[in-house]
Structure formats: structure tokens, C-alpha cells
Amino acid sequence: MSNPINVSNTIENQTKRPRLSGKFILLGASILSAVAFLVWTGTQSATVYYHTVNEVQDMGDEAYDRLIRVNGTVTDNSIKSSPDKKLLKFSLQDASGKIPVEFRGLPPDLFGYSIDGRYQEVIVEGQLQPDGVFRARSLIVKHGPDFEPREIPAR
């Protein structure tokens, strides 16, 4: 005797797709939300552009809670460092004005050198304090393509 095959039952089994449970959908949505949040917060801190000294001063209270980059030139004879060399104070200027800057840490090697009687341009990144001082968390010295390391004296 042959076993009859139920064709309609076989076709139904092949066309049915497994349903995703609500737990898997919720897990996927949570992971997607977390990744989107990380991408958004990462791009927020990476999209800081340069401000002029005047723009920072005009921001007022808004500048206190934001990470800001300011581009300018170190003012002549304004560089002062603490005895332990861990605190550096100087004034940053551009065509729109001056702003006092404090930086904690080791400055870049090229910081503080003048070329043709003019200090180099720097970029400071940090926050403006209510007392008007810009507290920099990073200090970048801009230099041209003619970079040459300074001579190390022989011992």
C-alpha cells in the first residue's frame, strides 16, 4: 500500500515563515538605539569648529558649558609658567581681541618660539570660565611645511 501524500499540508509548511518573537524585536530596537546614540554623541564632540576670540567672548554664558576651539596667536611676552611647569598662562589674540588662557600639562615642543618677531598660531580647546579665563584642555601649535626640529646641545 502506498502512503498518500497530503499536498496541501506540505505546501502550507513550506510557505509559513517563522515569526520573530517580541523579545527579539525589542532587543534589536534597543541595540539600534544604543548605536545611534553613540554615533550622535561621537559626532557632536568631533564637530567643534574654530571660533574667533570675539565670538567666544560674545557667547557669554553659553560658552561655559561647551567645548570650544579658539584659533589665534600667542601675544608677545604673555607666556608665564608656574615653578613646577605644570601650569601655563598666556594671552591669545586675533584681529578681534585678546583672551587669557590657562593650560595645565606639558605644552608642545614648538610652543613659545617666535619666527620673525611673531609668535606662532595656536589652537586651544577647552571652556571659557565665568572669570573670563579660557581653560584649555589641549593646546595645538600650528606650523608650516618647513618644520625643523630644534638643535639639541651636545653634552
Secondary structure, DSSP 8 states (H G I E B T S, - for coil): ------HHHHHHHHH------HHHHHHHHHHHHHHHHHHHHHHHHHT--EE-HHHHHHHGGGGGGS-EEEEEEE-TT--EE-TTS-EEEEEEEETTEEEEEEEES---TTTT-EETTEE-EEEEEEEE-TTS-EEEEEEEE---TT---------
